[in-house]
Amino acid sequence: MTYSIVARDEETGCLGVAVQSGVLAVGPRVAAALPGVGAVAVQAGSELTWRTMLLDLLASGLGATEAVAALTTVPGAAESQFAAVDATGATAVHTGPDCLAHAGHARAGAVSAQGNTLASERVWPAMIDAYAAADGPLAERLVAALAAAESEGGDVRGPQSAALLVVGPVPGSQATGYPDDPVVDLRVDDSRTPVADLARLLTTARAHRHLIRAGMTGELDELRRAVAIAPEDPAALRAAGIRLWLGGHAGEAEPLLARAIAVEPAVRRWAEVSAAASDSPHAATLLAWLDHPRVGTT
């Protein structure tokens, strides 16, 4: 009833898993990963606890092959499907003989794609091919694999939810500087186009990384990068518009704030609060502009 992909990025050592299914909120039921340990997917008849079991086996020092082999001895494995990639990039996968067709898997290096109850046997090879052909970070390549699966029919029942999880190569090696913050952790719990929605969320998440860095460093260029990546995201527009204005760049900030207020009128009140609390010499001009009757109509 699900297809998924697990992989290790050979350049960065990041570990990831992506999944799509014709059921509600598939992410918490299938995907799991730990920095420096591995990424796993459990689906079909698999028990939820098997995710933790696989990760515990990997954390104990077993490789992906040994961890998956150990789980095949558990009652219910015949109608289950599960896969793992470990910290070295070794992969292993099990497709039980009683999984509903079409069911199968394919591996290539540090990546494994698997699925069951699928529209055709072309789904899992298409995922491997798309992952190999895609450019960019691990998360983008995992989403490209999901999109390829959808193009081959995906889940035979149709789509409903999708999820993406990417973690760092060792504990604490995360993109934002916060040890407990995964590189990417996104879910689409109920949608007719979950893979497309996941791709959009990933783009927005990339933009928000720059917002976080701007908060940590104070660099205005990080705000500009966020808007460049997600030019219609209200949070990026709001943050960039207010902070650029208070930083002395009113001409650049004005259209951003106008767009943000047009999308979300509450931004106007937040801009007022921010300007009133600021000691910037440009706060007065921002407050005056917010009183202009054309605000939000640009």
Secondary structure as UniProt FT lines:
FT   STRAND          2..8
FT   TURN            10..12
FT   STRAND          15..21
FT   HELIX           27..30
FT   STRAND          31..34
FT   TURN            35..37
FT   STRAND          38..44
FT   HELIX           49..59
FT   TURN            60..61
FT   HELIX           64..71
FT   TURN            72..73
FT   TURN            75..76
FT   HELIX           77..79
FT   STRAND          80..86
FT   TURN            87..88
FT   STRAND          91..95
FT   TURN            97..98
FT   STRAND          104..108
FT   TURN            109..110
FT   STRAND          111..116
FT   TURN            121..122
FT   HELIX           123..133
FT   HELIX           138..151
FT   TURN            152..153
FT   TURN            156..157
FT   STRAND          161..167
FT   TURN            171..172
FT   TURN            175..176
FT   TURN            179..180
FT   STRAND          184..188
FT   HELIX           194..217
FT   HELIX           220..229
FT   TURN            231..232
FT   HELIX           234..246
FT   TURN            247..248
FT   HELIX           250..263
FT   HELIX           266..277
FT   TURN            281..282
FT   HELIX           283..290
FT   TURN            293..296
//
